[in-house]
Amino acid sequence: MRQVSQAEWVPPDHGACPQCDGRGEYRGTFHTSPCAHCHGTGYAAPDGEALPAEDLIAMVSRRRDHWRRAHAQLLRVPGVREAVEQHKARQQAEQERQAMGYGAGRYQGD
């Protein structure tokens, strides 16, 4: 594995994987699995060859860090956190309502 400092690393030219069309997964008739060509990332070199795992790890971790920062910044906007909590409460109430079985009681499997 080559050692590259974060200051000098530049992401390689890349595009969508030609095998999975950038989805990162193979869809069979009865199953889905990670794409073996792009290691489940959806990225490939411009010529269609798979990128080295070292570059993929750095690219995916940087993208993950970017979205974590964006999510944390979004939660700092006034009212967003409360809206998320209200949405979760509505979802939980809907799941409980749908869990009601015959006679408006919980179905026990008897």
Backbone hydrogen bonds in HBPLUS format (Angstrom, degrees):
<---DONOR---> <-ACCEPTOR-->    atom                        ^
c    i                          cat <-CA-CA->   ^        H-A-AA   ^      H-
h    n   atom  resd res      DA  || num        DHA   H-A  angle D-A-AA Bond
n    s   type  num  typ     dist DA aas  dist angle  dist       angle   num
A0008-GLU N   A0005-SER O   3.25 MM   3  5.73 141.4  2.40 109.2 117.8     1
A0015-GLY N   A0044-ALA O   2.80 MM  29  5.50 155.5  1.86 159.4 167.2     2
A0044-ALA N   A0015-GLY O   2.96 MM  29  5.50 149.4  2.05 144.0 148.6     3
A0017-CYS N   A0042-GLY O   3.01 MM  25  5.21 142.5  2.16 125.2 125.9     4
A0021-ASP N   A0017-CYS O   2.85 MM   4  5.25 121.4  2.20 142.3 153.8     5
A0023-ARG N   A0020-CYS O   3.23 MM   3  5.58 167.9  2.24 113.3 117.0     6
A0035-CYS N   A0024-GLY O   3.16 MM  11  5.38 165.6  2.19 112.1 113.3     7
A0026-TYR N   A0033-SER O   2.55 MM   7  5.22 166.9  1.56 171.1 174.4     8
A0033-SER N   A0026-TYR O   2.92 MM   7  5.22 151.3  2.00 144.1 153.4     9
A0028-GLY N   A0031-HIS O   2.71 MM   3  5.13 146.6  1.82 154.5 164.9    10
A0040-GLY N   A0035-CYS O   3.00 MM   5  4.71 125.8  2.31 134.9 143.3    11
A0041-THR N   A0038-CYS O   3.30 MM   3  5.75 163.4  2.33 112.1 116.7    12
A0045-ALA N   A0049-GLU O   2.86 MM   4  5.35 165.8  1.88 171.3 169.8    13
A0048-GLY N   A0045-ALA O   2.84 MM   3  5.25 164.3  1.86 120.9 125.0    14
A0055-ASP N   A0052-PRO O   3.12 MM   3  5.53 121.1  2.48 107.3 120.1    15
A0056-LEU N   A0052-PRO O   3.08 MM   4  6.42 159.6  2.12 153.1 159.5    16
A0057-ILE N   A0053-ALA O   2.90 MM   4  6.04 160.5  1.94 152.5 156.5    17
A0058-ALA N   A0054-GLU O   3.25 MM   4  6.44 163.1  2.28 143.2 147.3    18
A0059-MET N   A0055-ASP O   2.92 MM   4  6.10 160.8  1.95 150.6 156.3    19
A0060-VAL N   A0056-LEU O   2.90 MM   4  5.98 171.2  1.91 154.7 157.1    20
A0061-SER N   A0057-ILE O   2.98 MM   4  6.02 160.4  2.02 146.5 152.5    21
A0062-ARG N   A0058-ALA O   3.02 MM   4  6.10 154.9  2.09 143.3 149.9    22
A0063-ARG N   A0059-MET O   3.01 MM   4  6.22 156.9  2.06 146.7 153.2    23
A0064-ARG N   A0060-VAL O   2.88 MM   4  6.07 157.2  1.93 147.6 154.1    24
A0065-ASP N   A0061-SER O   2.95 MM   4  6.12 161.4  1.99 146.0 150.6    25
A0066-HIS N   A0062-ARG O   2.97 MM   4  6.16 152.9  2.04 144.6 151.9    26
A0067-TRP N   A0063-ARG O   3.05 MM   4  6.35 162.2  2.09 151.5 154.9    27
A0068-ARG N   A0064-ARG O   2.95 MM   4  6.19 149.8  2.05 149.6 158.6    28
A0069-ARG N   A0065-ASP O   3.01 MM   4  6.21 159.5  2.05 147.9 152.7    29
A0070-ALA N   A0066-HIS O   2.95 MM   4  6.22 158.4  2.00 148.5 155.1    30
A0071-HIS N   A0067-TRP O   2.92 MM   4  6.00 153.3  1.99 141.6 148.3    31
A0072-ALA N   A0068-ARG O   2.97 MM   4  6.17 162.6  2.00 148.6 153.2    32
A0073-GLN N   A0069-ARG O   2.91 MM   4  6.08 156.7  1.96 148.6 155.3    33
A0074-LEU N   A0070-ALA O   2.95 MM   4  6.10 151.4  2.03 142.0 149.8    34
A0075-LEU N   A0071-HIS O   3.02 MM   4  6.29 152.8  2.10 148.8 155.4    35
A0076-ARG N   A0073-GLN O   3.15 MM   3  5.25 143.9  2.29  98.7 109.2    36
A0077-VAL N   A0074-LEU O   3.13 MM   3  5.53 161.3  2.17 111.0 116.8    37
A0080-VAL N   A0077-VAL O   3.22 MM   3  5.82 164.5  2.25 134.7 139.2    38
A0083-ALA N   A0079-GLY O   3.07 MM   4  6.18 153.5  2.14 140.8 148.2    39
A0084-VAL N   A0080-VAL O   2.92 MM   4  6.19 153.1  2.00 153.2 160.4    40
A0085-GLU N   A0081-ARG O   3.01 MM   4  6.29 159.4  2.05 148.1 153.4    41
A0086-GLN N   A0082-GLU O   2.91 MM   4  6.16 156.4  1.97 149.2 155.7    42
A0087-HIS N   A0083-ALA O   2.95 MM   4  6.12 156.9  2.01 144.3 150.7    43
A0088-LYS N   A0084-VAL O   2.94 MM   4  6.21 159.2  1.99 151.3 156.6    44
A0089-ALA N   A0085-GLU O   2.98 MM   4  6.19 154.9  2.04 145.7 152.5    45
A0090-ARG N   A0086-GLN O   2.92 MM   4  6.20 156.4  1.98 150.1 156.3    46
A0091-GLN N   A0087-HIS O   2.93 MM   4  6.19 157.5  1.98 150.0 156.2    47
A0092-GLN N   A0088-LYS O   2.94 MM   4  6.14 158.4  1.99 148.3 153.9    48
A0093-ALA N   A0089-ALA O   2.96 MM   4  6.16 159.8  2.00 148.2 153.6    49
A0094-GLU N   A0090-ARG O   2.93 MM   4  6.12 154.0  2.00 146.0 153.3    50
A0095-GLN N   A0091-GLN O   2.92 MM   4  6.17 153.5  1.99 147.5 154.7    51
A0096-GLU N   A0092-GLN O   2.96 MM   4  6.20 155.9  2.02 147.9 154.5    52
A0097-ARG N   A0093-ALA O   2.90 MM   4  6.09 151.9  1.98 143.8 151.9    53
A0098-GLN N   A0094-GLU O   2.93 MM   4  6.14 155.2  2.00 146.2 152.4    54
A0099-ALA N   A0095-GLN O   3.02 MM   4  6.14 128.1  2.30 135.7 149.1    55
A0099-ALA N   A0096-GLU O   3.20 MM   3  5.01 133.5  2.43  90.5 103.3    56
A0100-MET N   A0097-ARG O   3.32 MM   3  5.63 161.5  2.36 105.3 110.7    57
A0101-GLY N   A0105-GLY O   2.53 MM   4  5.42 155.8  1.59 152.2 158.8    58
A0104-ALA N   A0101-GLY O   3.17 MM   3  5.58 131.8  2.42 144.6 138.8    59
